[in-house]
Amino acid sequence: MKKICRKITLFIILVVSFITVLLNYYGGYIDPFYEKFTTPKQFSMILGDSRAMQGIQPKVLDSNLKESNYKLPIYNFSFTIKQATYGASYLNAIKRKLDTTFNNQLFVVTVNPWMLANRTPKLLVESDSIIMNEPPHNITNMTMKPNIEYFIKNFRFFNFRGVFSKNNKLHKDGWSEIHIDDWLEENNFPKNKEIFLERKHNQMSLFGNFAKRWNTSKYRLNWLEKTIVYLQQYGKVFVVRMPIDKEILEIENEFWSDFDIEIDNISKNTQIDYFNFSNNTWSTYDGQHLDKFGGKSFAERLSELIKNN
């Protein structure tokens, strides 16, 4: 019996050691979020959903703002629309990840109607219950390496085939780089336009479904304002609406016609700048996510506006 227990223990140790080594070297390819919970606490942050996670490249902001007084580098603490919604839970996660040592930090808070929508309109009281089993909401320790808590609670996100395919990479600065084979680097245009249109159609269907099931939310707007006020204690906050294709923008405007007015009101209440890029055109790979070329150009433009404000 003792021999069996020793063998089982040894096997468990070997498996855990193997996975730990694998995550240390290839974690950015294996899981879309894991690396975000193995890095130290951060001073400056980019917040939002996948539009920000894929579309705002921290290294570009760092390079263009290196002569500023901001406490850099900036870290991309964005997730996907499934996890990212402004509320008590996201704010608490930000607090767990944020280093509050300085008061010259930089915060880019991205917004869109889906991040601020009521996802459970049938419930009498709106809450964060629908996202509590998702990262970052279910993680207490944001800086552990290896992060055993994340491994236990979110193993479902691990895709070990990513080591070989390397289609997606989460960088150490939190930026998620998507490798699209059908883009030509020299002119940034899809080789196969049908593939692009299919991706865009899928995104439009997704948001059309959201529009049918979700409602606008004063509750989420209130938590957005609370998040901004909290961050203002430690630095400068800029609210940003990311660029998207016009067909997707039409869906969003139909769902929430006065969205920009609501955000403008919050920006006035908190005395911050709101940069609305929704009508601007940068290259995407599916109508809503900037590709790495469009993302670089967009980050450069955003840097200019931050420097001038």
ABEGO torsion letter per residue (X at the ends): XAAAAAAAAAAAAAAAAAAAAAAAAAAAAABAAAAAAABBBBABBBBEBAAAAAABBAAAAAAAAAABABBOBBBBABBBAAABBBBAAAAAAAAAABBAABAABBBBBBBBAAAABBABAABABBBAAAAAABOAAABABAABOBBAAAAAAAAAABBAAAAAAGABBBBAAGBBBBBBAABBAAAGBBABAAAAAAAAAAAAAAAAAAAAABBBBAAAAAAAAAAAAAAAAAEBBBBBBBBBBAAAAAAAAAABAAAAAAAAAAAAAAGBBBBBAAABBBBBAAGABBBAAAAAAAAAAAAAAAAAX
